Amino acid sequence: MSRNALFQCILLLAAAGMACPAASPLSTGQTNRNAPVVIVRDTRATAKFLPNAAIVRDMVNRGLMRLAGEKNPAAAWRSLVSTQDIIGIKVFSAAGQISGTRPAVAAAVVRGLLEAGVPKDHIIIWDKHLSDLRLAGFYDLSRRLGVRLAGSVDSGYDPTNFYLPDSPIIGRLVYGDLEFGKKGKNVGKKSFVSLLLSRRLTKIISIAPLLSQNSAGVCGQLYSVAMGSVDNTFRFRGNPGQLAVAVPEIYALPSVGGRVVLNVTDALLGQYEGGPAGYLQYSQVLNQLWFSRDPVALDTLAVTQLKQERRERRAPEMPVNSLLYANAALLELGVNDPSKIKIETINQ
């Protein structure tokens, strides 16, 4: 059974309590058990919206050790990756270095991997566009730490590895998309996976900001990885219903979500309005980092947190794309039931 067919089967039969045939690339086995989440909070983590690198590094070490159940950071990292892996650190850089993924958080992850014995040339900080990474400060970071930088668009796309919806929507192709400039009745129906993921990376660590997004609710783990990994995505972004199907299905591809071993939500700040652009006037200082193996659990918490911030600021309510996270749970990508999300908080 194909991924798309399985997804449609799940949607049709879930309400009746019936099961679809299993498909291992989609099944992480997480929805039948609790999702552990570790939240590390330190009031010293930022000053005037800027992160304190030393404090952030300590927060990353503590959060990872607690999540992995190890006594030192190196052992915790080695429980997730090996020194032979090519590790991609996925960041969300379009919002800039203050509102997007903060370079200080990515730097803490890189330093932890290096101390665990991962070679510098096995670590790649990546996002969709190299230009966004440069503007957000990641070029300077990569040079300072000696690791590589990559854009999924700039790396090219794999013609043999793609996402094709059951009911394809013809996309508006842009420069950089694999089929840009081509003609034909089937052109624009597929979203091709970047060669960066299909040919180079063996493991992915996702660091997503706590940042609003109109169609998805949050620029979270699922949205950041899925939309950053494939081309021809403009067809999904303006339609919450289409996005609710596309994001979980793309994430479920073995070369995309199948490579993710750790999710970190950069909640040093929480921006409840205006995303994915950065607006400090819509931001609240939280001084938190969230850690989990479960991307759906972290996104569920993120949506709840941003909703709370809007309520506290008396800001207009923003629709939440609950179907996206429900679909992700149906595909067994993680847990969207708050009662199954087990939070452990470490206060510094």
FENZI-V500628 format. One record per run of one state. SS is the DSSP state (2 for helix, 1 for strand, 0 for the rest). FROM is the first residue (numbers start at 1). LEN is the number of residues. If there is no record, write none. Layout:
# FENZI-V500628
ss=[SS;SS]
from=[FROM;FROM]
len=[LEN;LEN]
This chain:
# FENZI-V500628
ss=[0;2;0;2;0;1;0;1;0;1;0;2;0;2;0;1;0;2;0;2;0;2;1;0;2;0;2;0;1;0;1;0;1;2;0;1;0;1;0;2;1;0;2;0;2;0;2;1;0;2;1;0;2;0;2;0;2;1;0]
from=[1;3;17;24;27;35;42;46;48;50;52;53;69;73;79;87;91;96;100;103;116;120;123;128;130;136;138;146;148;152;157;165;190;195;201;203;214;217;219;221;230;231;234;238;240;252;257;260;272;280;283;293;295;313;322;331;338;341;348]
len=[2;14;7;3;8;7;4;2;2;2;1;16;4;6;8;4;5;4;3;13;4;3;5;2;6;2;8;2;4;5;8;25;5;6;2;11;3;2;2;9;1;3;4;2;12;5;3;12;8;3;10;2;18;9;9;7;3;7;1]
